[in-house]
Amino acid sequence: MRVGIHPVSRPVVYRDRAADVVFLTRSTADSTRTIEWEDGNTYPVIDVEVSSASHPFYTGTSRVMDSAGRVERFERRYGRAASLTR
């Protein structure tokens, strides 16, 4: 590997807001906010909306989606003529 072209990998804490889970891993992502971990060290923390702890594919649970509402919103935004142009 060429020296000096790769980003620095460092320990980072990811916090899943939906499942209230935190995990420490290595990443090239950086954050200005920090958190004190169980080992007493301070690490950058990155908040995420979905992780393997809350994603339906990994948890085996499904969520009810409002598909009818999304279709109506699409038709309101782009008009019914958009679907008839084919």
N, C-alpha and C positions, 0 to 999 in steps of 0.2 A: 504494500500500500504506500502511496505517496504521502510524505510527511507534510502536515500543515494545511491540508485541504478538507479534512474531516471534522465535523462538529465534535465538541467535547461531550462525552457521556458522563453523567453524574447521577447520584441517587436523588430521586424525586418522589414525593408522596402524592398519590392521586386520591382524591376524595369524591366518592360517588354520592351526590346529594339525594338521589331517589332511594337508594338502599341504605344510606347512612353507614357506608363501609369505607375504610381507608386502607390503602396498601402501599408499601414501599417497593419501588423498582428502579431500574436505571433507565434514564432517558436523556435525550438531547434538549428537551423542552426546558424552559426556564420560567421562573415566576418571581415577582417582587415580594409576594406574600410568603411567609414561612410558618412552620409548625414544629413543635417539639415532639419528637418521636419517642417511643417506649425506651429506646436505648440512651436517652438523654441528649442526643444530638439534635440540632436544628436543621431542617431540610426545607427546600422550596415546596409549596403545596399548590396543586392545580386541581380546580374543581371541574368535574365532568358531569354531564347530564345522564349518561348511560355507560355502564361498564358490564363486565360479565356477571356481576352480582345482581344487576337489575334488568338486563336484557331478556325478553321473553324466550329467545332461542336457547339461552344457557340455563335459565331457571325452570323451563318447562311449563311456565304459566302463560296464559294468553290474556290480552287486554281487549276490552270491547272498544272498537274504533267507530267513530261517528262517520261512516262512509257516506251516508245520505247527505249529511251536512256539508261534507267536502265537495260533493258533486254539485250541490246547490250553490255553494260559494264560487266554484269554478264557472258555472253558467252565469251567475250574476256578474262576475268579473269580466269574462270574455264573451258573454252573450251566447244565445242559443245558435246563432248563425255560424259560429266557429265549428260546431259539430255537424252542420249540414253542408259544408263546403266540399266534402269528399265527392 
